[in-house]
């Protein structure tokens, strides 16, 4: 079975973070999916200690399966600093459990797919069409099921895992009624972490796709707490090719 991309990225991040002083939190990661991985084979994560700076620490990780690189990751960690702040506003959306953000068949399928580890609530009023001139969009609430330890790296890895859910499909929403399902493969994935958060509480995941051309779709995402704090941003490019009938 093909390995879930978010899983490989999260495992790479935990490997990188385990070599970094605990007071330095991850602020960004950039990964490239090179080959599909499999769940029935072991994956070896090789960490290169690229830089030990006064404020920033950099790591590079290569995920290897059967002697071949399947994923590469660069991650940067920062010593905490105080500064002024600003952020965009969280969109007004129904809260988890409300009639327009209740559990759908899509949510149930994902809960089964992720073996109960993730809980999602798709927001029914998401713009899933292409007639707005702003590209397709969708929104959902998401959280990890169960309580995670009080370790910021663990929560960052959980969000990295979560950030690959539904993001790629956003680019193909205008064509979702095609008679044959497309073939999708993530090409690269980047996450920026802005503020502290917990991945085992509800986070709003907003997604949009500004472009799809040459079989490549660009997708973007933002994560907000229920209090409206922007805690992370995501960008992914995905390869989408028409399925074979």
Steps between C-alpha positions, in 0.01 A plus 500: 500500500628849413616702800306819580718801414416685820618201701842496333535877542403481870743214563776700329426799721511296821835357387636851439358643822648223713848641422411861593510663849154487653464876543516553123170446323452419133391806302505359145546187295532437128467150358514331161323174422739315273361146482191336647565320827338180624357414839622139491870595481716676761602860435838626623526872588851642462560838669770749393583761768534782248539803728521590870445877518455743785128541423422236237574130455466329162456132426470298180331161498498233230243220523634180342307183419654195331816700433320783315415851617123547516484839678733784596435766763666822611385634838598812692468550876512832687580615851188681635498879448259776599370738232196696388229296325233513233292240315206459265156449652353153522197466272160477666400134494267269694652336806572125506182301561263764363257390225720648225821357650376160605641159417450411133555182301832648391600549864402143585707366210802696616462383859509142372791575265710641783393221738330740738809716554346813341158657530375740232189713449450638150331840492203477269519860377854463361534635145568181309436654157701702252250772415619760752812608311706422809558131447350202684496505879402269782513512879487245777557462871758237591661361814703203614292252700624453855734710712854562376797560731597858588779507243482775231694279256238225527222751426698642205541148360129432547410819312747408224321166466161672498606764247503238221133411551271629218751769402596341167137435402421871527665565163269253325170604657369674184537169312391264777204376292727356230396142413842359595680589821838672446838369611660732756850515643648770723813657355608723787367625830590793725374601845570817700422498873405841640369456856465230767202263467370157590415255221267303732255792511283617209688700235338666200677396177418736211616400150502660158660442160604803292620300198482165321688465169741258329359228727636687806274653761612754759315482831525713814372458853478675836437361848313704764415421862139537611606833655600625154878479531684418177743226604631356171499546122543232233582494128505191282541423131326187382517303174149423372451292188179374349414149604477221249152385412 
